[in-house]
Amino acid sequence: MSTIFSMIVKGEIPSYKIAEDDRYYAFLDIHPLAKGHTLVIPKQETDYLFDLEDDLLAGMMVFSKKVARAIEKVVPCRRIGVAVLGLEVPHAHIHLIPINSEADISFSRPKLKLSEEEFRELAEKISKEVEL
């Protein structure tokens, strides 16, 4: 059985892609805590982040760093917060969230509502800044 994230990687479900290489895929979260909230996933379907092979996990962090740097160039913020919850979708993923305070990364906060055009424009701007 494929996860929703695997279906996104395969193009079966649309996404607002930020970056992709042979092992990883980054796309905007459609229920963001902040503009630019991005998910980074390994293309390999693995439920739990810490079940990933060491080189895949390390590479995912390096890939995430490149995506985070691109988000910082587009979305004004003090930092890019990193969160791993791992309960919502059975596919390892990292949240990259533009933050100005610790409260900005609280998942109990209401999610932003962005239009399809806002998502598309934001994804294009961030994608152009990614240096893979």
Secondary structure, DSSP 4 states (H G I P E B T S, - for coil): ---HHHHHHTTSS---EEEE-SSEEEEE-SS-SSTT-EEEEESS--SSGGGS-HHHHHHHHHHHHHHHHHHHHHS--SEEEEE---SSSSS--EEEEEESSGGGG-TTSPPP---HHHHHHHHHHHHHH---
